[in-house]
Amino acid sequence: MSADMLHIDVGAYALGLLEEPDRRAFETHLSTCAACHQELGELRGIARTLDGIGPITEPVDAMPVPPEPSVVTDLMRHRVRRERRYRTARGLAAAAAGVVLLGGALGTGFTLGADREQAAPPPQPDTGTAALMRNGQTASAADTGTGVTGTVATQGKAWGSRVGLRLSKVRGPLACELVAVDARGDAHTVAGWSVPAKGYGFPESAQPQLTVQGATALAPEEIVRFEVRTIGEGRTLLTVPA
């Protein structure tokens, strides 16, 4: 508190209006300030006189008496002090709220990040041969001469046809291919594979059937039939109508 403010506190101190921290500060100042000490002596006499005067009833139409400048100054100083304390408390409350919000945001971000890491990946479309055999247009056949049986599934695409094949009762060792035959009799290779010696679909075979998938530029309506042929010899093991 400045010395000027302490000089102003003389009236408030004489009337007992100072708060405890201001009262102690003024008393420290009073011990070194002769002017304040002299003024306090004069004001104490006035304060004792005021204590003996009861309330005075003024006429209704009486004009209010303006307060003394020292009283106005004291009131303004106390008001400034209260506003300063209020602003400080409000600032601390806002800072605390900001910390809480920041902590909540960080916690939320961490939780969301953890959820994303632990969430199961979205299901992928089934593009395997099993889905093609289940959803495509299928046709089956068996060759009495070779004993080979099989099923072909076709699914039209913008670029042609997707084709799947399940083949059984074929022995090896062989190199085979699946061809799509169009209306002109031209053969278009769809897929190729090799057959082990024990083949597919026999008791000694490792697997009951062979499953392969391929494609052709022909649209489904352009395909007349499918043929399983041996590569090299060109022998037809199975014919499946489209």
CYANA upper distance limits for C-alpha pairs under 8 A (distance plus 0.5 A):
  1 MET  CA      5 MET  CA      7.05
  1 MET  CA      6 LEU  CA      7.62
  2 SER  CA      6 LEU  CA      6.99
  3 ALA  CA      7 HIS  CA      6.75
  3 ALA  CA     29 HIS  CA      8.46
  4 ASP  CA      8 ILE  CA      6.97
  5 MET  CA      9 ASP  CA      6.94
  6 LEU  CA     10 VAL  CA      7.75
  6 LEU  CA     25 ALA  CA      8.32
  6 LEU  CA     26 PHE  CA      6.36
  6 LEU  CA     29 HIS  CA      7.56
  7 HIS  CA     36 CYS  CA      6.88
  8 ILE  CA     70 SER  CA      7.09
  8 ILE  CA     73 THR  CA      7.90
  8 ILE  CA     74 ASP  CA      7.67
  9 ASP  CA     13 TYR  CA      6.45
  9 ASP  CA     18 LEU  CA      8.24
  9 ASP  CA     26 PHE  CA      7.57
  9 ASP  CA     74 ASP  CA      7.44
 10 VAL  CA     14 ALA  CA      6.69
 10 VAL  CA     26 PHE  CA      8.49
 10 VAL  CA     36 CYS  CA      7.02
 10 VAL  CA     39 GLU  CA      7.72
 10 VAL  CA     40 LEU  CA      6.52
 11 GLY  CA     15 LEU  CA      6.84
 11 GLY  CA     40 LEU  CA      7.85
 11 GLY  CA     43 LEU  CA      7.29
 11 GLY  CA     70 SER  CA      7.30
 11 GLY  CA     71 VAL  CA      7.84
 12 ALA  CA     16 GLY  CA      6.59
 12 ALA  CA     17 LEU  CA      5.47
 12 ALA  CA     18 LEU  CA      6.37
 12 ALA  CA     71 VAL  CA      7.95
 12 ALA  CA     74 ASP  CA      7.40
 13 TYR  CA     17 LEU  CA      6.41
 13 TYR  CA     18 LEU  CA      6.18
 13 TYR  CA     23 ARG  CA      7.35
 13 TYR  CA     26 PHE  CA      8.34
 14 ALA  CA     40 LEU  CA      6.95
 14 ALA  CA     43 LEU  CA      6.75
 14 ALA  CA     44 ARG  CA      6.21
 14 ALA  CA     47 ALA  CA      7.33
 15 LEU  CA     44 ARG  CA      8.36
 15 LEU  CA     47 ALA  CA      6.81
 18 LEU  CA     22 ASP  CA      6.36
 18 LEU  CA     23 ARG  CA      5.90
 19 GLU  CA     23 ARG  CA      6.39
 20 GLU  CA     24 ARG  CA      6.77
 21 PRO  CA     25 ALA  CA      6.84
 22 ASP  CA     26 PHE  CA      6.56
 23 ARG  CA     27 GLU  CA      6.69
 24 ARG  CA     28 THR  CA      6.85
 25 ALA  CA     29 HIS  CA      6.84
 26 PHE  CA     30 LEU  CA      6.43
 27 GLU  CA     31 SER  CA      6.98
 28 THR  CA     32 THR  CA      7.88
 29 HIS  CA     33 CYS  CA      6.71
 30 LEU  CA     34 ALA  CA      7.89
 30 LEU  CA     36 CYS  CA      6.70
 30 LEU  CA     37 HIS  CA      6.44
 31 SER  CA     37 HIS  CA      8.22
 33 CYS  CA     37 HIS  CA      6.78
 34 ALA  CA     38 GLN  CA      6.64
 35 ALA  CA     39 GLU  CA      6.69
 36 CYS  CA     40 LEU  CA      6.38
 37 HIS  CA     41 GLY  CA      6.93
 38 GLN  CA     42 GLU  CA      7.15
 39 GLU  CA     43 LEU  CA      6.69
 40 LEU  CA     44 ARG  CA      6.51
 41 GLY  CA     45 GLY  CA      7.26
 42 GLU  CA     46 ILE  CA      7.29
 43 LEU  CA     47 ALA  CA      6.59
 44 ARG  CA     48 ARG  CA      6.68
 45 GLY  CA     49 THR  CA      6.84
 46 ILE  CA     50 LEU  CA      6.69
 47 ALA  CA     51 ASP  CA      6.74
 48 ARG  CA     52 GLY  CA      7.29
 49 THR  CA     53 ILE  CA      7.35
 58 GLU  CA     62 ALA  CA      6.94
 67 PRO  CA     71 VAL  CA      6.97
 67 PRO  CA     72 VAL  CA      7.12
 68 GLU  CA     72 VAL  CA      6.98
 69 PRO  CA     73 THR  CA      6.61
 70 SER  CA     74 ASP  CA      6.69
 71 VAL  CA     75 LEU  CA      6.69
 72 VAL  CA     76 MET  CA      6.65
 73 THR  CA     77 ARG  CA      6.61
 74 ASP  CA     78 HIS  CA      6.72
 75 LEU  CA     79 ARG  CA      6.61
 76 MET  CA     80 VAL  CA      6.65
 77 ARG  CA     81 ARG  CA      6.77
 78 HIS  CA     82 ARG  CA      6.72
 79 ARG  CA     83 GLU  CA      6.67
 80 VAL  CA     84 ARG  CA      6.57
 81 ARG  CA     85 ARG  CA      6.79
 82 ARG  CA     86 TYR  CA      6.65
 83 GLU  CA     87 ARG  CA      6.59
 84 ARG  CA     88 THR  CA      6.68
 85 ARG  CA     89 ALA  CA      6.67
 86 TYR  CA     90 ARG  CA      6.55
 87 ARG  CA     91 GLY  CA      6.52
 88 THR  CA     92 LEU  CA      6.73
 89 ALA  CA     93 ALA  CA      6.67
 90 ARG  CA     94 ALA  CA      6.64
 91 GLY  CA     95 ALA  CA      6.65
 92 LEU  CA     96 ALA  CA      6.64
 93 ALA  CA     97 ALA  CA      6.64
 94 ALA  CA     98 GLY  CA      6.64
 95 ALA  CA     99 VAL  CA      6.80
 96 ALA  CA    100 VAL  CA      6.81
 97 ALA  CA    101 LEU  CA      6.63
 98 GLY  CA    102 LEU  CA      6.48
 99 VAL  CA    103 GLY  CA      6.51
100 VAL  CA    104 GLY  CA      6.56
101 LEU  CA    105 ALA  CA      6.55
102 LEU  CA    106 LEU  CA      6.61
103 GLY  CA    107 GLY  CA      6.51
104 GLY  CA    108 THR  CA      6.48
105 ALA  CA    109 GLY  CA      6.49
106 LEU  CA    110 PHE  CA      6.60
107 GLY  CA    111 THR  CA      6.60
108 THR  CA    112 LEU  CA      6.49
109 GLY  CA    113 GLY  CA      6.50
110 PHE  CA    114 ALA  CA      6.59
111 THR  CA    115 ASP  CA      6.60
112 LEU  CA    116 ARG  CA      6.67
113 GLY  CA    117 GLU  CA      6.83
114 ALA  CA    118 GLN  CA      6.68
115 ASP  CA    119 ALA  CA      6.25
126 ASP  CA    131 ALA  CA      6.53
127 THR  CA    131 ALA  CA      6.74
127 THR  CA    132 LEU  CA      7.61
128 GLY  CA    132 LEU  CA      6.99
129 THR  CA    133 MET  CA      6.53
129 THR  CA    164 GLY  CA      6.40
129 THR  CA    211 THR  CA      7.87
129 THR  CA    212 VAL  CA      7.57
129 THR  CA    213 GLN  CA      6.62
130 ALA  CA    134 ARG  CA      6.62
131 ALA  CA    135 ASN  CA      6.40
131 ALA  CA    136 GLY  CA      8.38
132 LEU  CA    136 GLY  CA      5.66
132 LEU  CA    153 ALA  CA      6.98
132 LEU  CA    154 THR  CA      7.98
132 LEU  CA    155 GLN  CA      7.75
132 LEU  CA    163 VAL  CA      8.22
132 LEU  CA    164 GLY  CA      7.02
133 MET  CA    137 GLN  CA      8.26
133 MET  CA    138 THR  CA      7.38
133 MET  CA    152 VAL  CA      8.09
133 MET  CA    153 ALA  CA      5.77
133 MET  CA    164 GLY  CA      7.05
133 MET  CA    165 LEU  CA      8.49
136 GLY  CA    153 ALA  CA      5.79
136 GLY  CA    154 THR  CA      5.73
136 GLY  CA    155 GLN  CA      5.52
137 GLN  CA    153 ALA  CA      5.70
137 GLN  CA    154 THR  CA      5.55
137 GLN  CA    155 GLN  CA      6.86
138 THR  CA    151 THR  CA      7.23
138 THR  CA    152 VAL  CA      5.99
138 THR  CA    153 ALA  CA      4.65
138 THR  CA    154 THR  CA      6.87
139 ALA  CA    151 THR  CA      6.14
139 ALA  CA    152 VAL  CA      5.94
139 ALA  CA    153 ALA  CA      7.07
139 ALA  CA    240 VAL  CA      7.21
139 ALA  CA    241 PRO  CA      7.26
139 ALA  CA    242 ALA  CA      7.08
140 SER  CA    149 THR  CA      8.20
140 SER  CA    150 GLY  CA      6.24
140 SER  CA    151 THR  CA      4.66
140 SER  CA    152 VAL  CA      6.83
140 SER  CA    240 VAL  CA      6.69
140 SER  CA    241 PRO  CA      8.36
141 ALA  CA    149 THR  CA      6.43
141 ALA  CA    150 GLY  CA      6.28
141 ALA  CA    151 THR  CA      7.07
141 ALA  CA    238 LEU  CA      8.01
141 ALA  CA    239 THR  CA      7.45
141 ALA  CA    240 VAL  CA      5.92
141 ALA  CA    241 PRO  CA      8.34
142 ALA  CA    147 GLY  CA      7.27
142 ALA  CA    148 VAL  CA      6.31
142 ALA  CA    149 THR  CA      4.72
142 ALA  CA    150 GLY  CA      6.98
142 ALA  CA    238 LEU  CA      7.26
142 ALA  CA    239 THR  CA      8.34
143 ASP  CA    147 GLY  CA      5.81
143 ASP  CA    148 VAL  CA      5.98
143 ASP  CA    149 THR  CA      6.93
143 ASP  CA    237 LEU  CA      7.67
143 ASP  CA    238 LEU  CA      6.12
143 ASP  CA    239 THR  CA      7.90
144 THR  CA    148 VAL  CA      8.04
146 THR  CA    170 VAL  CA      8.42
146 THR  CA    237 LEU  CA      6.65
146 THR  CA    238 LEU  CA      8.26
147 GLY  CA    169 LYS  CA      6.67
147 GLY  CA    170 VAL  CA      7.83
148 VAL  CA    167 LEU  CA      7.80
148 VAL  CA    168 SER  CA      6.49
148 VAL  CA    169 LYS  CA      5.33
148 VAL  CA    170 VAL  CA      5.97
148 VAL  CA    237 LEU  CA      7.06
148 VAL  CA    238 LEU  CA      6.77
149 THR  CA    167 LEU  CA      6.47
149 THR  CA    168 SER  CA      5.87
149 THR  CA    169 LYS  CA      6.77
149 THR  CA    238 LEU  CA      7.59
150 GLY  CA    165 LEU  CA      7.52
150 GLY  CA    166 ARG  CA      5.85
150 GLY  CA    167 LEU  CA      4.88
150 GLY  CA    168 SER  CA      6.64
150 GLY  CA    238 LEU  CA      8.10
150 GLY  CA    240 VAL  CA      8.30
151 THR  CA    165 LEU  CA      6.27
151 THR  CA    166 ARG  CA      5.76
151 THR  CA    167 LEU  CA      7.30
151 THR  CA    240 VAL  CA      8.04
152 VAL  CA    163 VAL  CA      7.48
152 VAL  CA    164 GLY  CA      6.16
152 VAL  CA    165 LEU  CA      5.17
152 VAL  CA    166 ARG  CA      7.17
152 VAL  CA    226 PHE  CA      8.39
152 VAL  CA    240 VAL  CA      7.73
153 ALA  CA    163 VAL  CA      6.15
153 ALA  CA    164 GLY  CA      5.58
153 ALA  CA    165 LEU  CA      7.04
154 THR  CA    161 SER  CA      6.96
154 THR  CA    162 ARG  CA      6.26
154 THR  CA    163 VAL  CA      5.20
154 THR  CA    164 GLY  CA      7.15
154 THR  CA    220 PRO  CA      7.36
155 GLN  CA    161 SER  CA      6.07
155 GLN  CA    162 ARG  CA      5.60
155 GLN  CA    163 VAL  CA      7.02
155 GLN  CA    220 PRO  CA      7.70
156 GLY  CA    160 GLY  CA      6.59
156 GLY  CA    161 SER  CA      5.03
156 GLY  CA    162 ARG  CA      6.80
156 GLY  CA    219 ALA  CA      6.74
156 GLY  CA    220 PRO  CA      6.35
157 LYS  CA    161 SER  CA      5.86
157 LYS  CA    162 ARG  CA      7.36
157 LYS  CA    219 ALA  CA      8.06
159 TRP  CA    217 ALA  CA      6.68
159 TRP  CA    219 ALA  CA      8.41
160 GLY  CA    215 ALA  CA      8.02
160 GLY  CA    216 THR  CA      6.36
160 GLY  CA    217 ALA  CA      4.73
160 GLY  CA    218 LEU  CA      5.40
160 GLY  CA    219 ALA  CA      5.08
160 GLY  CA    220 PRO  CA      7.88
161 SER  CA    215 ALA  CA      6.19
161 SER  CA    216 THR  CA      5.92
161 SER  CA    217 ALA  CA      6.81
161 SER  CA    218 LEU  CA      6.60
161 SER  CA    219 ALA  CA      5.93
161 SER  CA    220 PRO  CA      6.51
162 ARG  CA    213 GLN  CA      8.21
162 ARG  CA    214 GLY  CA      6.74
162 ARG  CA    215 ALA  CA      5.06
162 ARG  CA    216 THR  CA      7.22
163 VAL  CA    190 VAL  CA      7.82
163 VAL  CA    213 GLN  CA      6.29
163 VAL  CA    214 GLY  CA      5.76
163 VAL  CA    215 ALA  CA      5.86
163 VAL  CA    216 THR  CA      8.10
164 GLY  CA    211 THR  CA      7.96
164 GLY  CA    212 VAL  CA      6.41
164 GLY  CA    213 GLN  CA      4.80
164 GLY  CA    214 GLY  CA      6.79
165 LEU  CA    210 LEU  CA      8.36
165 LEU  CA    211 THR  CA      6.17
165 LEU  CA    212 VAL  CA      5.87
165 LEU  CA    213 GLN  CA      6.72
166 ARG  CA    209 GLN  CA      6.97
166 ARG  CA    210 LEU  CA      6.06
166 ARG  CA    211 THR  CA      5.10
166 ARG  CA    212 VAL  CA      7.25
167 LEU  CA    200 TYR  CA      8.13
167 LEU  CA    209 GLN  CA      6.00
167 LEU  CA    210 LEU  CA      5.52
167 LEU  CA    211 THR  CA      7.04
168 SER  CA    200 TYR  CA      5.79
168 SER  CA    201 GLY  CA      5.48
168 SER  CA    208 PRO  CA      7.18
168 SER  CA    209 GLN  CA      5.14
168 SER  CA    210 LEU  CA      6.85
169 LYS  CA    199 GLY  CA      7.73
169 LYS  CA    200 TYR  CA      6.10
169 LYS  CA    201 GLY  CA      5.31
169 LYS  CA    202 PHE  CA      6.97
169 LYS  CA    209 GLN  CA      8.16
170 VAL  CA    195 VAL  CA      8.30
170 VAL  CA    199 GLY  CA      5.95
170 VAL  CA    200 TYR  CA      6.13
170 VAL  CA    201 GLY  CA      7.63
171 ARG  CA    195 VAL  CA      7.34
171 ARG  CA    196 PRO  CA      7.71
171 ARG  CA    197 ALA  CA      6.57
171 ARG  CA    198 LYS  CA      6.40
171 ARG  CA    199 GLY  CA      4.47
171 ARG  CA    200 TYR  CA      7.05
172 GLY  CA    195 VAL  CA      5.51
172 GLY  CA    196 PRO  CA      5.49
172 GLY  CA    197 ALA  CA      4.54
172 GLY  CA    198 LYS  CA      6.75
172 GLY  CA    199 GLY  CA      5.77
173 PRO  CA    194 SER  CA      7.82
173 PRO  CA    195 VAL  CA      5.83
173 PRO  CA    196 PRO  CA      5.34
173 PRO  CA    197 ALA  CA      4.85
173 PRO  CA    198 LYS  CA      8.24
173 PRO  CA    199 GLY  CA      7.93
174 LEU  CA    194 SER  CA      6.15
174 LEU  CA    195 VAL  CA      5.46
174 LEU  CA    196 PRO  CA      7.45
174 LEU  CA    197 ALA  CA      8.25
174 LEU  CA    230 THR  CA      7.35
174 LEU  CA    231 ILE  CA      8.42
175 ALA  CA    192 GLY  CA      8.04
175 ALA  CA    193 TRP  CA      6.46
175 ALA  CA    194 SER  CA      4.81
175 ALA  CA    195 VAL  CA      6.67
175 ALA  CA    230 THR  CA      6.30
175 ALA  CA    231 ILE  CA      5.92
176 CYS  CA    192 GLY  CA      6.21
176 CYS  CA    193 TRP  CA      5.99
176 CYS  CA    194 SER  CA      6.44
176 CYS  CA    195 VAL  CA      7.91
176 CYS  CA    228 VAL  CA      7.33
176 CYS  CA    229 ARG  CA      6.07
176 CYS  CA    230 THR  CA      4.84
176 CYS  CA    231 ILE  CA      5.68
177 GLU  CA    189 THR  CA      7.58
177 GLU  CA    190 VAL  CA      7.88
177 GLU  CA    191 ALA  CA      6.12
177 GLU  CA    192 GLY  CA      4.59
177 GLU  CA    193 TRP  CA      6.78
177 GLU  CA    228 VAL  CA      6.27
177 GLU  CA    229 ARG  CA      5.93
177 GLU  CA    230 THR  CA      6.86
177 GLU  CA    231 ILE  CA      6.99
178 LEU  CA    189 THR  CA      6.63
178 LEU  CA    190 VAL  CA      5.95
178 LEU  CA    191 ALA  CA      5.88
178 LEU  CA    192 GLY  CA      6.84
178 LEU  CA    226 PHE  CA      7.40
178 LEU  CA    227 GLU  CA      6.25
178 LEU  CA    228 VAL  CA      5.17
178 LEU  CA    229 ARG  CA      6.90
179 VAL  CA    187 ALA  CA      6.25
179 VAL  CA    188 HIS  CA      5.70
179 VAL  CA    189 THR  CA      4.85
179 VAL  CA    190 VAL  CA      5.77
179 VAL  CA    191 ALA  CA      7.82
179 VAL  CA    226 PHE  CA      6.20
179 VAL  CA    227 GLU  CA      5.90
179 VAL  CA    228 VAL  CA      7.10
179 VAL  CA    229 ARG  CA      8.09
180 ALA  CA    187 ALA  CA      6.05
180 ALA  CA    188 HIS  CA      5.55
180 ALA  CA    189 THR  CA      6.90
180 ALA  CA    190 VAL  CA      7.13
180 ALA  CA    216 THR  CA      8.08
180 ALA  CA    223 ILE  CA      6.72
180 ALA  CA    224 VAL  CA      8.03
180 ALA  CA    225 ARG  CA      6.60
180 ALA  CA    226 PHE  CA      5.17
180 ALA  CA    227 GLU  CA      7.14
181 VAL  CA    185 GLY  CA      6.17
181 VAL  CA    186 ASP  CA      5.97
181 VAL  CA    187 ALA  CA      4.98
181 VAL  CA    188 HIS  CA      6.77
181 VAL  CA    223 ILE  CA      6.32
181 VAL  CA    224 VAL  CA      6.27
181 VAL  CA    225 ARG  CA      5.95
181 VAL  CA    226 PHE  CA      6.55
181 VAL  CA    227 GLU  CA      8.08
182 ASP  CA    186 ASP  CA      6.12
182 ASP  CA    187 ALA  CA      7.25
182 ASP  CA    188 HIS  CA      8.50
182 ASP  CA    218 LEU  CA      8.43
182 ASP  CA    222 GLU  CA      6.26
182 ASP  CA    223 ILE  CA      5.20
182 ASP  CA    224 VAL  CA      5.72
182 ASP  CA    225 ARG  CA      7.75
183 ALA  CA    222 GLU  CA      7.35
183 ALA  CA    223 ILE  CA      7.41
183 ALA  CA    224 VAL  CA      6.41
188 HIS  CA    216 THR  CA      7.34
189 THR  CA    216 THR  CA      7.58
190 VAL  CA    214 GLY  CA      5.62
190 VAL  CA    215 ALA  CA      5.61
190 VAL  CA    216 THR  CA      6.04
191 ALA  CA    212 VAL  CA      7.95
191 ALA  CA    213 GLN  CA      7.26
191 ALA  CA    214 GLY  CA      5.53
191 ALA  CA    215 ALA  CA      7.75
195 VAL  CA    199 GLY  CA      6.25
195 VAL  CA    200 TYR  CA      8.26
198 LYS  CA    202 PHE  CA      8.10
198 LYS  CA    204 GLU  CA      6.82
198 LYS  CA    205 SER  CA      5.60
198 LYS  CA    206 ALA  CA      8.06
199 GLY  CA    205 SER  CA      6.18
199 GLY  CA    206 ALA  CA      8.38
200 TYR  CA    205 SER  CA      5.89
200 TYR  CA    206 ALA  CA      7.60
200 TYR  CA    207 GLN  CA      6.17
200 TYR  CA    208 PRO  CA      5.79
200 TYR  CA    209 GLN  CA      5.49
200 TYR  CA    210 LEU  CA      6.85
201 GLY  CA    205 SER  CA      6.64
201 GLY  CA    207 GLN  CA      6.94
201 GLY  CA    208 PRO  CA      4.42
201 GLY  CA    209 GLN  CA      5.83
202 PHE  CA    208 PRO  CA      7.21
218 LEU  CA    222 GLU  CA      6.41
218 LEU  CA    223 ILE  CA      7.18
219 ALA  CA    223 ILE  CA      7.42
220 PRO  CA    242 ALA  CA      8.46
223 ILE  CA    242 ALA  CA      6.75
224 VAL  CA    241 PRO  CA      7.05
224 VAL  CA    242 ALA  CA      5.91
225 ARG  CA    239 THR  CA      7.53
225 ARG  CA    240 VAL  CA      6.26
225 ARG  CA    241 PRO  CA      4.78
225 ARG  CA    242 ALA  CA      5.08
226 PHE  CA    239 THR  CA      6.28
226 PHE  CA    240 VAL  CA      5.57
226 PHE  CA    241 PRO  CA      6.64
226 PHE  CA    242 ALA  CA      7.04
227 GLU  CA    236 THR  CA      7.06
227 GLU  CA    237 LEU  CA      7.98
227 GLU  CA    238 LEU  CA      6.22
227 GLU  CA    239 THR  CA      5.03
227 GLU  CA    240 VAL  CA      6.80
228 VAL  CA    236 THR  CA      6.28
228 VAL  CA    237 LEU  CA      5.96
228 VAL  CA    238 LEU  CA      5.61
228 VAL  CA    239 THR  CA      7.00
229 ARG  CA    234 GLY  CA      6.15
229 ARG  CA    235 ARG  CA      5.84
229 ARG  CA    236 THR  CA      4.87
229 ARG  CA    237 LEU  CA      6.18
229 ARG  CA    238 LEU  CA      7.87
230 THR  CA    234 GLY  CA      5.57
230 THR  CA    235 ARG  CA      5.73
230 THR  CA    236 THR  CA      7.06
230 THR  CA    237 LEU  CA      7.80
231 ILE  CA    235 ARG  CA      8.30
